[in-house]
Amino acid sequence: MMAVTSSCKDSSKMGLDNGKYVRYTPEQVEALERLYHDCPKPSSLRRQQLIRECPILSNIEPKQIKVWFQNRRCREKQRKEASRLQAVNRKLSAMNKLLMEENDRLQKQVSHLVYENSYFRQQTQNTTLASTDNSCESVVTSGQHHLTPQNPPRDASPAGLLSIAEETLTEFLSKATGTAVEWVQMPGMKPGPDSIGIIAISHGCTGVASRACGLVGLEPTRVAEILKDRPSWYRDCRAVDVLNVLSTGNGGTIELLYMQLYAPTTLAPARDFWLLRYTSVMEDGSLVVCERSLNNTQNGPSMPPVQNFVRAEMLPSGYLVRPCEGGGSIIHIVDHIDLEPWSVPEVLRPLYESSMLLSQRTTLAALRQLRQISLEITQPNVTGWGRRPAALRALGQRLSRGFNEAVNGFADEGWSMIESDGIDDVTVHVNTSPGKLMGTIQTYANGFPSMSNAVLCAKASMLLKNVPPAILLRFLREHRSEWADSGVDAYAAAAVKAGPSSLPVSRGGCFGGQVILPLSQTIENEEFMEVIRLENMAQYRDDVIMPSDIFLLQVCNGVDENAMGACAELIFAPIDASFSDDAPLLPSGFRIIPLDSKSDASSPNRTLDLASTLEVGPNNKLCGDRNTGSVKSVMTIAFQFAFEIHLQESVAVIARQYVRSIISSVQRVALALSPSPIGSHVSLRPQHSAPEGQTLARWICQSYRFFLGVDLLKTVAEESDSLLKTLWQHSDAVLCCSLKELPVFTFANQAGLDMLETTLIALQDITLEKIFNDNGRKTLFAELPQIMQQGFGYLEGGVCMSSMGRPISYERAVAWKVLNEDEDAHCLCFMFSNWSFV
């Protein structure tokens, strides 16, 4: 029987006032356990109610029941902690085993390199000696080892396919656990108990290759099942067709596959593969899935070329999955492919020769999918908006697939190109096939079908320099008003709903605010899904303005600047407020892919720092970090529009104009974010060398001391350089606004930019009154005359709003006039103290 004490160490007895000990009966324990499962921490009234409702507890005091619940919670906490520590210990043990194996492999690689080095030295010496030896024997014997064929003949019979499969298995294992490929650690990916695994990329081999080793909380058979379903996790995979399946005598299977991959940009054709996949179980219980391309050198079954696809080659690759003690699996992944870079323009060839890009898009994608599914199984929680993780993953997959289809525009999906308007910068495709419309523009939540009966896609690609993809994409996400047109957004939202929609016409004053509503994120936060609410968007119907909110489902990835070789994507589609799982999605968006492997040493906050003196003059020069190299990337833009077929010509003209305006906006933003062409350095801090910025900082500090009688900053050198640097790093938010009829912000320090969730590029679009609520605006307008008269004033603590619509509380704000050298009012400065997001 169970007893209760006042501590967790001894729960077998319960002390009473008379010094005796009372033990609970099994019936009493059962009654208490039932209540504990319903309410682990009952109130005093609930405990008294329990005593009244359960006669078997009538002889127990409420205080004693309180102690029982305390002990029960303590035991539960200890149990959970013990379980957590056991799981951590199992993970550390498995990781230790993995690291020891990796260490052994590296030692073998070192030995192999030492041997090769000795061999080449000996060969060099022999060559020198042989150059003076003209005997027949030396001529005959030299080079004899080249006569042995490297790939013995194969055929399409089961025995021939098994021979190819066994050879593929051997070569794959030599890459996964041996030294067949020289692997180097991928930059930025360090192994550890909390890391995704051990990630390496190839160095100096044919094609591009990537390798990963990691732990996943799934059984080997489940791991193999997920990985073989490549379209479910590999976003670039269009289709995998299994054309034939053969069983082998050793219990394995051989499959003949045809796989197609999307082209990542409009400037290159798509790829396809003709593959053999071999699945088998090894003697130690490990499960192996290995693949390779079938080509003419092996005399195996052939697949004729497919129009509009370039046949690429997969060298022996695959997955080695071993059961882990205590559950889960240890997995080795190898991806090794030759994407035929000769088939693309020279400027794009680094895209097809980057092992880091292969690792990010394929190898890490597989490992992340396994970890994500494992997490969802152990923590099957409902996430944002009542959606389960699997449903959100499916929506993300639909967005990505729809965007890839738009970028590629395959004819077998019903796409056809519209004749150009004479300028080839934007390509327009149209799709009127029933299959496309059924998959995208289907019956909506209100039960009525859409009036649109065709889809048009306008797309383009452009080359960017000196702008890291993560920085540019983050700006596009956070500042939609810098590039989007409200009329087009309204049209796109209305076109997939019931009823006819007017053509998008640019009209003034249509754009409302943008609010980002988080929905979900992956286990490593490399991708997140969100709902964008565009508030008070003016939709025109019969020349009547009907303001309403528009909702976009958006997926964003690649915003981590430290992820080497990562592709950055921002893909979105209009949705109805009901947001059903089968809602029609017509994705549009941006994809930015780095074209070289030079690292960008900028910090995650560089977006906020780059234009720190953008307002004060056009001649600013960015100084900076010596470790930063030139960054090249290709950006692909694709926007889809649903329309009625008789409006095709008009919609095509508008779509071209819209994409061209976006290209212009992106170029303007990229120019502002990129460093000056004079010098090769990128600024990580505000522009200390610009005289305008230094002058403004000096005016701000001098005016504060003049009006308030104290120094704004702690004692610093009188040099303007030091003043600007200290002001930029000040913990309080300092913001300057113009003295115009409609004041707009012109400068902010780092804390001010963080508070407004903006950049100095977009700061000038934010008006002073926009950041205050109604009460704040009333207080400001009441105090403004006094501020202008006496030079300063205080605002009581309150709430203001960021550019993203998030409320911000602040303890106090002070405002003062900033005087120039002639003691004329230059601007108005605000300082918000102790601010935080609510």
C-alpha positions in Angstrom: 0.0 0.0 0.0 1.0 3.6 -0.6 1.6 6.2 2.1 2.1 9.9 2.1 4.8 12.1 3.6 5.8 15.7 3.5 8.8 14.9 1.2 9.5 12.9 -1.9 12.2 10.8 -0.3 9.8 8.8 1.9 6.3 8.4 0.5 5.4 5.2 2.4 4.2 6.9 5.6 2.2 9.9 6.6 2.8 11.7 9.9 -0.3 12.6 12.1 -0.6 14.8 15.1 -0.8 11.8 17.4 2.6 10.4 16.2 1.0 7.4 14.5 1.3 6.6 10.8 -1.7 5.9 8.5 -1.4 4.0 5.2 -3.7 4.6 2.2 -5.8 1.7 1.0 -5.7 0.7 -2.7 -9.2 2.1 -3.2 -8.1 5.4 -1.7 -5.0 5.5 -3.9 -7.1 4.7 -7.0 -9.5 7.6 -6.2 -6.7 10.0 -5.7 -4.9 8.9 -8.9 -8.1 9.4 -10.9 -8.3 13.0 -9.7 -4.6 13.5 -10.3 -4.9 12.6 -13.9 -7.8 15.1 -14.3 -6.2 17.8 -12.2 -2.6 17.4 -10.9 -2.9 20.5 -8.7 -6.4 20.8 -7.2 -7.4 23.8 -5.2 -8.5 23.7 -1.6 -12.2 23.7 -2.6 -11.6 20.9 -5.1 -9.9 18.7 -2.4 -12.8 19.3 0.0 -15.2 18.4 -2.8 -13.3 15.2 -3.4 -13.7 14.2 0.2 -17.4 14.8 0.1 -17.8 12.9 -3.2 -15.7 9.9 -2.2 -16.8 8.3 1.1 -13.6 6.2 1.2 -11.6 9.5 1.7 -13.8 10.8 4.5 -11.3 9.8 7.2 -8.5 11.8 5.6 -7.8 15.4 6.4 -7.6 17.9 3.5 -4.1 18.8 4.6 -3.1 15.2 4.2 -4.5 15.1 0.7 -2.6 18.2 -0.2 0.6 16.6 0.9 -0.3 13.5 -1.1 -0.7 15.6 -4.3 2.6 17.4 -3.6 4.4 14.1 -3.3 2.7 12.7 -6.4 3.7 15.7 -8.5 7.3 15.4 -7.2 7.4 11.7 -8.2 6.1 12.6 -11.6 8.7 15.3 -12.0 11.4 12.8 -11.0 10.1 10.2 -13.4 10.1 12.7 -16.3 13.6 13.9 -15.4 14.9 10.4 -15.2 13.3 9.5 -18.5 14.8 12.7 -20.1 18.3 11.9 -18.7 18.1 8.3 -20.0 17.1 9.6 -23.5 20.0 12.1 -23.4 22.4 9.4 -22.3 21.3 7.1 -25.1 21.7 10.0 -27.6 25.2 10.8 -26.3 26.2 7.1 -26.4 25.0 6.8 -30.0 26.7 10.1 -30.9 29.9 8.9 -29.2 29.8 5.7 -31.3 29.2 7.7 -34.4 32.1 10.0 -33.7 34.4 7.1 -32.9 33.5 5.5 -36.3 34.1 8.9 -38.0 37.5 9.1 -36.2 38.4 5.6 -37.5 37.4 6.6 -41.0 39.5 9.8 -40.9 42.5 7.8 -39.7 42.0 5.4 -42.6 41.8 8.4 -44.9 45.0 9.8 -43.5 46.8 6.5 -43.9 45.4 6.3 -47.5 46.7 9.8 -48.3 50.1 9.0 -46.8 50.3 5.8 -48.9 49.3 7.7 -52.0 51.9 10.3 -51.3 54.6 7.7 -51.0 53.4 5.9 -54.1 53.5 9.1 -56.2 57.0 9.9 -54.9 58.1 6.5 -55.9 56.4 6.8 -59.3 58.2 10.2 -59.8 61.5 8.6 -59.1 60.8 5.6 -61.3 59.7 7.9 -64.1 63.0 9.7 -63.8 65.0 6.5 -64.0 62.8 5.1 -66.8 63.4 8.1 -69.0 67.0 6.8 -69.6 65.9 3.2 -70.0 65.2 2.2 -73.6 64.9 -1.5 -73.1 61.9 -3.3 -74.6 60.9 -4.7 -71.1 60.4 -1.3 -69.6 58.3 -0.2 -72.6 56.1 -3.3 -72.5 55.5 -3.4 -68.8 54.8 0.3 -68.3 51.1 1.0 -68.2 49.9 -2.6 -68.2 47.5 -1.9 -65.3 45.4 0.3 -67.6 44.4 -2.7 -69.7 42.1 -4.2 -67.1 38.5 -2.9 -67.7 37.2 -0.9 -64.7 33.5 -1.9 -65.4 33.1 -5.6 -66.5 30.3 -6.2 -69.0 26.7 -6.2 -67.7 23.3 -7.0 -69.2 19.6 -6.5 -68.5 19.1 -10.0 -67.1 18.3 -10.4 -63.4 21.8 -11.8 -62.9 23.3 -8.9 -64.7 21.2 -6.4 -62.7 22.2 -8.1 -59.5 25.9 -7.8 -60.4 25.4 -4.1 -61.0 23.5 -3.8 -57.7 26.2 -5.5 -55.7 28.9 -3.3 -57.3 26.8 -0.3 -56.4 26.5 -1.5 -52.8 30.2 -1.9 -52.5 31.0 1.5 -53.9 28.3 3.2 -51.8 29.7 1.7 -48.6 33.2 2.7 -49.5 31.9 6.3 -49.6 29.6 6.1 -46.6 32.1 4.5 -44.2 35.3 4.3 -46.1 37.8 6.6 -48.0 36.6 6.4 -51.6 35.8 10.1 -51.5 37.8 12.8 -49.7 35.3 14.3 -47.4 35.8 17.7 -45.7 33.6 19.1 -43.0 30.9 21.5 -44.3 31.5 25.0 -43.1 29.3 26.0 -40.3 28.2 22.5 -39.5 29.9 21.3 -36.3 29.0 17.9 -34.8 27.6 17.7 -31.3 24.7 16.3 -29.2 22.4 19.0 -30.3 23.5 19.2 -33.9 21.7 17.7 -36.9 24.7 15.4 -37.4 28.1 15.2 -39.0 27.9 16.9 -42.4 30.7 16.7 -45.0 31.1 17.7 -48.7 33.4 16.3 -51.3 36.8 17.7 -52.3 38.2 17.0 -55.8 36.0 14.2 -57.0 33.9 13.8 -60.1 30.6 15.7 -59.9 29.4 16.9 -56.5 28.9 14.9 -53.4 27.6 15.3 -49.9 27.6 13.0 -46.8 25.7 13.1 -43.5 25.7 10.9 -40.4 23.1 11.4 -37.7 20.6 10.0 -35.2 16.9 9.8 -35.7 14.2 8.5 -33.4 12.7 6.2 -36.0 13.1 2.5 -36.7 15.2 1.5 -39.8 12.3 0.2 -41.8 10.4 3.5 -41.3 13.5 5.5 -42.2 13.9 3.6 -45.4 10.2 4.0 -46.3 10.4 7.8 -45.9 13.6 8.2 -47.8 12.5 6.1 -50.7 9.5 8.3 -51.1 11.7 11.1 -52.4 9.0 13.5 -53.6 7.6 13.8 -50.1 10.7 15.5 -48.7 12.9 16.5 -51.7 11.3 19.8 -52.9 13.2 19.7 -56.2 11.9 16.2 -57.2 9.1 16.4 -59.7 8.3 12.7 -60.0 9.8 9.2 -59.4 8.3 6.3 -61.5 9.1 2.7 -60.5 9.2 0.9 -63.9 10.2 -2.6 -62.7 10.8 -4.4 -59.4 12.8 -7.6 -59.0 13.4 -9.7 -56.0 16.9 -11.1 -55.3 17.8 -14.4 -53.8 19.3 -12.7 -50.7 16.0 -11.1 -49.7 16.6 -7.8 -51.3 14.9 -5.9 -54.1 16.1 -4.2 -57.3 14.0 -1.4 -58.7 14.4 0.4 -62.0 13.4 4.1 -61.6 12.9 7.1 -63.8 13.2 10.4 -61.8 12.7 14.0 -62.9 14.0 17.1 -61.0 12.7 20.6 -61.4 15.1 23.3 -62.8 15.7 25.8 -60.0 15.7 28.8 -62.4 14.2 29.8 -65.7 17.7 30.0 -67.2 18.4 26.2 -67.3 16.7 23.0 -68.3 15.4 20.4 -65.9 17.3 17.2 -65.1 16.2 13.5 -65.2 17.8 10.3 -64.1 17.6 6.6 -65.2 18.4 4.7 -62.0 18.8 1.3 -60.4 17.9 1.1 -56.7 19.0 -1.8 -54.6 17.5 -2.4 -51.1 19.0 -5.1 -48.9 19.7 -6.1 -45.3 23.3 -6.7 -44.3 24.5 -9.4 -41.9 24.7 -7.1 -38.9 21.0 -6.1 -39.4 21.7 -2.8 -41.1 19.4 -1.7 -43.9 20.9 -0.4 -47.1 19.2 1.5 -49.9 21.7 2.4 -52.7 21.2 3.9 -56.1 23.2 4.6 -59.3 22.5 5.7 -62.9 22.3 3.1 -65.6 24.3 4.1 -68.6 25.9 2.5 -71.7 29.1 1.6 -70.0 27.3 -1.1 -67.9 25.3 -2.6 -70.9 22.2 -2.6 -68.7 18.6 -1.6 -69.6 18.4 1.8 -71.3 16.0 4.7 -71.2 15.7 7.0 -74.3 16.2 10.8 -73.8 13.2 12.9 -72.8 12.5 16.2 -74.5 13.3 19.3 -72.5 15.3 17.3 -69.9 19.1 16.9 -69.6 20.1 13.4 -68.6 22.2 13.7 -65.4 24.2 10.9 -63.7 23.9 9.6 -60.2 27.0 8.0 -59.0 26.7 5.3 -56.3 24.7 6.9 -53.5 22.2 5.9 -50.9 21.4 5.4 -47.2 22.9 3.1 -44.6 20.5 2.7 -41.7 21.5 0.8 -38.5 19.4 0.1 -35.4 20.4 2.1 -32.4 20.4 0.7 -28.8 17.4 1.9 -26.9 15.4 2.7 -30.1 15.9 4.8 -33.1 18.5 4.6 -35.9 21.9 5.7 -36.9 21.9 6.8 -40.5 24.6 7.5 -43.1 23.5 9.4 -46.2 25.6 9.9 -49.4 24.5 11.9 -52.4 26.9 11.9 -55.4 25.7 13.2 -58.7 27.0 14.8 -61.9 24.5 17.5 -63.1 26.2 18.0 -66.5 27.2 21.7 -65.9 28.1 22.1 -69.6 24.4 22.3 -70.5 23.8 25.7 -68.7 25.2 29.2 -69.3 28.7 29.7 -67.9 27.5 32.1 -65.3 25.2 29.4 -63.8 27.7 26.6 -63.7 28.7 27.2 -60.1 25.1 26.4 -59.3 25.6 22.9 -60.7 29.1 22.4 -59.3 28.4 23.3 -55.6 28.6 20.4 -53.1 27.3 22.8 -50.4 24.1 23.5 -52.4 23.6 19.8 -53.0 24.1 19.2 -49.2 21.5 21.9 -48.3 18.9 21.0 -50.9 19.2 17.2 -50.7 21.2 15.6 -48.0 20.2 17.9 -45.1 16.6 17.9 -46.4 16.4 14.2 -46.0 17.9 14.3 -42.5 15.6 17.2 -41.4 12.5 15.4 -42.7 13.4 12.3 -40.6 14.0 14.4 -37.5 10.8 16.4 -38.1 8.6 13.3 -38.4 10.3 11.8 -35.3 9.5 14.9 -33.3 5.9 14.9 -34.5 5.5 11.3 -33.4 6.8 11.9 -29.9 5.1 15.3 -29.6 1.8 15.0 -31.6 0.6 18.5 -30.7 -1.8 20.7 -32.6 0.0 23.8 -33.8 -1.2 27.2 -35.0 -4.7 27.6 -36.3 -5.7 24.1 -35.2 -3.5 22.4 -37.8 -1.4 19.3 -37.1 2.3 19.3 -38.2 1.7 16.8 -40.9 -1.0 18.9 -42.5 1.2 22.0 -42.4 4.0 20.1 -44.0 1.7 19.0 -46.8 0.7 22.7 -47.3 4.3 23.7 -47.5 5.0 21.0 -50.0 2.1 22.2 -52.1 3.4 25.7 -52.1 6.9 24.6 -53.1 5.6 22.3 -55.8 3.2 24.9 -57.3 6.1 27.4 -57.5 8.4 24.9 -59.1 5.7 24.1 -61.7 5.3 27.8 -62.5 9.1 28.3 -62.9 9.5 25.3 -65.2 6.2 25.5 -67.2 6.3 21.9 -68.6 4.3 21.4 -71.7 2.9 18.0 -70.4 1.2 20.0 -67.6 -0.6 22.2 -70.1 1.7 25.2 -70.1 2.3 27.1 -73.4 4.4 30.3 -74.0 2.8 33.5 -75.0 4.5 35.5 -77.7 6.9 38.1 -76.3 6.1 41.8 -76.4 9.5 42.5 -78.0 11.5 42.5 -74.7 12.6 39.1 -73.5 13.3 40.0 -69.9 9.9 38.5 -68.7 8.5 35.2 -69.9 4.8 34.6 -69.9 3.2 31.1 -69.9 -0.5 30.3 -69.8 -2.3 27.1 -68.8 -5.9 26.4 -69.7 -5.8 22.6 -69.1 -8.7 21.2 -66.9 -6.1 19.3 -64.8 -4.3 22.5 -63.8 -7.6 24.2 -63.0 -8.9 21.3 -60.9 -5.7 21.2 -58.9 -5.5 24.9 -58.2 -8.8 26.7 -58.7 -11.4 24.4 -57.3 -14.6 24.9 -55.4 -14.0 27.3 -52.5 -15.2 27.3 -48.9 -18.5 28.9 -49.7 -19.4 26.1 -52.1 -19.3 28.2 -55.3 -16.8 27.6 -58.1 -14.4 30.3 -59.1 -15.2 32.3 -62.2 -11.5 32.0 -63.4 -10.8 29.3 -66.0 -7.1 29.8 -66.8 -3.8 30.5 -65.1 -1.1 32.8 -66.3 2.5 32.9 -65.0 5.0 35.7 -65.6 8.5 34.9 -64.6 12.1 36.1 -64.9 15.6 35.5 -63.6 18.2 38.1 -62.7 21.8 38.1 -61.5 22.6 39.8 -58.2 26.0 40.8 -56.8 27.2 41.6 -53.3 23.9 40.9 -51.6 23.7 37.7 -49.5 20.4 35.9 -50.3 19.3 35.7 -46.7 19.6 39.5 -46.2 17.6 40.3 -49.4 14.9 37.7 -48.7 14.5 38.9 -45.2 13.9 42.4 -46.5 11.4 41.3 -49.0 9.5 39.4 -46.3 9.4 42.1 -43.8 8.8 45.0 -46.1 6.2 43.9 -48.7 5.2 47.5 -49.3 8.6 48.1 -50.9 7.8 45.9 -53.9 4.2 44.7 -53.9 1.2 46.4 -55.6 -2.0 46.5 -53.6 -4.2 46.3 -56.6 -2.5 43.1 -57.8 -2.7 41.5 -54.4 -6.4 42.3 -54.3 -6.9 40.9 -57.7 -5.0 37.7 -56.9 -7.1 37.2 -53.8 -10.4 37.8 -55.6 -9.6 35.8 -58.7 -9.7 32.5 -56.7 -13.0 33.3 -55.1 -16.5 33.1 -56.4 -17.7 35.9 -58.6 -15.9 37.9 -61.3 -13.0 40.1 -60.3 -11.9 43.4 -61.9 -8.5 43.7 -63.6 -5.8 45.0 -61.2 -5.6 48.8 -61.7 -3.0 50.9 -59.9 -4.9 53.4 -57.7 -3.6 55.6 -55.0 -4.1 54.9 -51.3 -4.9 51.2 -51.6 -2.2 49.7 -49.4 -3.0 48.8 -45.8 -0.7 47.4 -43.1 1.0 44.0 -43.1 0.7 41.7 -40.1 2.7 38.5 -39.9 0.9 35.7 -38.0 3.3 32.8 -37.2 1.9 29.4 -38.0 4.7 26.8 -37.6 8.4 26.2 -38.0 10.7 23.3 -38.5 12.7 21.7 -35.7 15.8 23.7 -36.6 14.0 26.9 -37.6 15.4 26.8 -41.1 11.9 27.1 -42.5 8.8 28.6 -41.2 5.2 29.0 -42.3 3.0 32.0 -41.6 -0.2 33.7 -42.5 0.2 37.3 -43.8 -2.8 39.6 -43.2 -2.9 42.6 -45.4 -5.2 45.0 -43.6 -7.8 47.3 -45.2 -6.9 46.4 -48.7 -9.2 48.3 -51.1 -11.0 46.0 -53.6 -12.9 47.7 -56.4 -16.2 46.2 -57.6 -18.3 48.3 -59.9 -16.1 51.3 -59.0 -17.0 51.0 -55.4 -14.2 50.7 -52.8 -14.8 47.7 -50.5 -12.0 47.7 -47.9 -11.3 44.2 -46.5 -8.4 42.1 -45.2 -6.5 39.8 -47.5 -4.8 36.6 -46.3 -1.7 35.0 -47.8 -0.2 31.6 -46.8 3.5 32.0 -46.9 6.5 29.7 -46.5 10.0 31.2 -46.0 13.3 29.4 -45.8 17.0 30.2 -46.1 17.0 33.3 -43.9 20.0 32.1 -41.9 23.1 33.8 -43.2 25.4 31.3 -41.6 23.9 28.4 -43.6 26.6 28.0 -46.3 25.2 27.3 -49.8 21.6 27.6 -48.6 18.9 28.6 -51.1 16.5 31.4 -49.9 12.9 31.2 -50.8 9.8 33.3 -50.2 6.7 31.6 -51.6 3.1 32.7 -50.9 -0.5 32.2 -52.2 -3.8 34.0 -51.4 -6.1 32.0 -49.2 -9.6 32.4 -47.8 -10.1 33.4 -44.2 -11.5 29.9 -43.6 -8.1 28.4 -44.5 -9.2 24.8 -45.2 -6.6 22.1 -45.8 -7.8 21.6 -49.4 -7.9 25.3 -50.2 -6.8 26.2 -53.7 -3.2 27.5 -53.8 -1.7 29.5 -56.7 1.8 30.1 -55.4 4.1 33.0 -56.4 7.3 34.3 -55.0 11.1 34.5 -55.1 14.0 32.1 -55.0 17.6 33.3 -54.5 20.4 30.8 -55.0 24.1 31.6 -54.3 26.4 31.0 -57.3 29.7 30.7 -55.5 31.0 29.3 -52.2 32.6 32.4 -50.9 31.6 33.0 -47.3 29.8 36.1 -46.2 31.1 37.1 -42.8 28.3 39.5 -42.0 26.3 39.2 -38.9 22.6 38.2 -38.7 21.7 41.8 -38.0 23.4 43.3 -41.1 20.1 44.2 -42.7 19.5 46.6 -39.8 23.0 48.1 -40.0 23.8 48.5 -43.7 22.2 51.9 -44.4 22.8 53.6 -41.1 23.5 56.9 -42.9 21.4 56.4 -45.9 19.2 59.4 -45.2 21.9 62.0 -44.7 23.6 61.9 -48.1 24.1 60.0 -51.4 27.9 59.9 -51.2 28.2 57.5 -48.2 30.8 54.8 -48.4 30.5 51.6 -46.6 33.6 50.5 -44.7 33.9 47.2 -43.1 35.0 43.6 -42.7 38.1 42.4 -44.4 36.9 38.8 -44.5 33.9 39.5 -46.8 34.1 38.4 -50.4 32.0 39.1 -53.5 28.6 37.4 -53.3 26.9 36.4 -56.5 23.4 34.8 -56.7 20.7 34.2 -59.2 17.1 35.3 -58.3 14.1 33.8 -59.9 10.7 35.5 -59.7 7.4 33.9 -60.7 3.9 35.3 -60.2 0.7 33.4 -61.1 -2.7 34.9 -61.9 -6.0 33.2 -62.3 -8.1 34.8 -65.0 -11.0 34.4 -67.4 -9.9 33.3 -70.7 -11.3 36.2 -72.7 -9.0 38.6 -70.6 -5.8 36.8 -71.4 -4.2 39.6 -73.4 -5.0 42.3 -70.8 -3.8 40.1 -67.9 -0.6 39.2 -69.8 0.2 42.9 -70.3 -0.4 43.7 -66.6 1.6 40.6 -65.4 4.6 41.7 -67.5 4.5 45.2 -66.1 4.1 44.0 -62.6 7.1 41.6 -62.7 9.2 44.3 -64.3 8.3 46.7 -61.6 9.2 44.0 -59.0 12.6 43.6 -60.8 13.2 47.3 -60.6 12.3 47.4 -56.9 14.6 44.4 -56.1 17.4 46.1 -58.0 16.9 49.3 -56.0 16.8 47.4 -52.7 19.8 45.3 -53.7 21.8 48.4 -54.5 21.0 49.9 -51.1 21.9 46.7 -49.3 25.1 46.1 -51.2 28.5 47.6 -50.3 30.0 50.5 -52.2 31.9 49.5 -55.3 34.8 51.6 -54.0 36.6 49.0 -51.7 35.7 45.4 -51.2 34.6 45.7 -47.6 31.1 45.4 -46.2 30.0 47.4 -43.2 28.8 45.6 -40.1 28.3 48.8 -38.2 26.9 52.3 -38.9 28.8 54.5 -41.2 31.4 56.0 -38.9 33.4 57.7 -41.7 30.4 59.6 -43.3 30.6 63.2 -42.2 26.8 63.6 -42.4 26.2 60.8 -39.9 28.8 62.1 -37.5 27.4 65.6 -37.7 23.9 64.3 -37.0 25.1 62.4 -33.9 26.9 65.5 -32.6 23.8 67.6 -33.1 21.6 65.1 -31.2 24.0 64.9 -28.2 24.6 68.6 -28.0 20.9 69.5 -28.3 20.0 66.9 -25.5 22.6 68.5 -23.2 21.4 72.0 -24.1 17.7 71.4 -23.4 17.8 68.8 -20.6 21.1 69.9 -18.9 22.6 66.4 -18.8 24.7 64.3 -21.2 22.9 61.8 -23.4 25.8 59.5 -23.5 28.4 58.4 -21.0 31.8 60.1 -21.2 33.2 59.5 -24.6 35.8 61.2 -26.7 34.7 64.3 -28.4 35.4 62.8 -31.9 32.3 62.5 -33.9 33.3 59.0 -34.9 33.1 57.8 -31.2 29.8 59.7 -30.7 28.1 58.0 -33.6 29.3 54.6 -32.6 28.2 55.0 -29.0 24.8 56.5 -30.1 24.3 53.5 -32.4 25.0 51.0 -29.6 22.8 52.9 -27.0 20.4 50.5 -25.2 17.4 52.9 -25.5 15.7 53.4 -28.8 16.7 56.7 -30.4 14.7 57.9 -33.4 14.7 61.1 -35.4 11.8 62.4 -37.5 11.5 65.3 -39.9 9.7 68.6 -39.1 7.3 68.4 -41.9 3.5 68.5 -42.0 3.5 64.7 -42.0 6.6 63.8 -39.9 8.5 60.7 -41.1 11.4 59.0 -39.5 14.8 59.7 -40.9 17.3 58.1 -38.5 17.3 55.4 -35.8 20.0 53.6 -33.8 20.2 49.9 -33.6 17.7 49.7 -30.7 15.3 51.9 -32.6 15.4 49.7 -35.7 14.9 46.6 -33.5 11.9 48.3 -31.8 10.2 49.3 -35.1 11.3 46.0 -36.7 12.5 47.7 -39.8 15.7 48.9 -41.6 17.0 52.3 -42.3 16.1 51.8 -45.9 12.4 51.4 -45.1 12.4 53.7 -42.1 11.5 56.7 -44.2 8.2 55.1 -45.1 7.1 55.1 -41.5 5.3 58.2 -40.2 5.5 59.4 -36.6 1.8 59.0 -36.0 1.7 55.5 -37.4 3.7 54.0 -34.4 1.3 55.4 -31.8 -2.2 54.2 -30.9 -5.1 56.6 -30.4 -4.2 57.5 -26.8 -0.5 57.9 -27.8 -1.4 60.2 -30.7 -3.6 62.3 -28.4 -0.8 62.6 -25.9 1.8 63.4 -28.5 -0.3 66.1 -30.2 -1.1 67.7 -26.8 2.6 67.8 -25.8 4.0 68.8 -29.3 3.4 72.6 -28.9 5.2 72.6 -25.6 8.1 70.5 -27.0 8.5 72.9 -29.9 8.3 75.9 -27.5 10.6 74.9 -24.7 12.7 72.5 -26.7 11.9 69.2 -24.9 9.1 67.3 -23.2 8.3 63.9 -21.6 5.8 61.4 -22.6 4.3 59.0 -20.1 4.8 55.3 -20.5 2.4 53.6 -22.9 2.2 51.4 -25.9 3.3 52.0 -29.5 3.4 49.7 -32.6 6.2 48.3 -34.7 6.1 48.3 -38.5 5.0 44.7 -38.3 2.0 45.6 -36.2 3.3 44.2 -32.9 2.6 46.2 -29.7 5.5 47.6 -27.8 5.4 48.9 -24.2 7.8 51.6 -23.0 8.4 53.0 -19.6 9.0 56.6 -20.6 9.8 58.6 -23.7 11.6 61.9 -24.0 11.5 64.2 -27.0 13.7 67.2 -27.9 14.5 69.4 -30.8 17.8 68.8 -32.6 19.5 72.1 -33.5 22.0 72.5 -36.3 25.1 74.7 -36.3 23.0 77.8 -36.9 20.7 76.8 -33.9 17.8 76.2 -36.3 15.6 73.1 -35.7 16.8 70.3 -37.9 14.6 67.5 -36.7 12.8 66.1 -33.7 14.4 63.3 -31.7 12.6 60.7 -29.5 14.2 58.3 -27.0 12.1 55.3 -25.7 13.4 53.8 -22.4 12.9 50.2 -21.2 10.8 49.1 -24.2 9.8 45.6 -24.9 7.4 43.7 -27.1 4.1 42.9 -25.5 
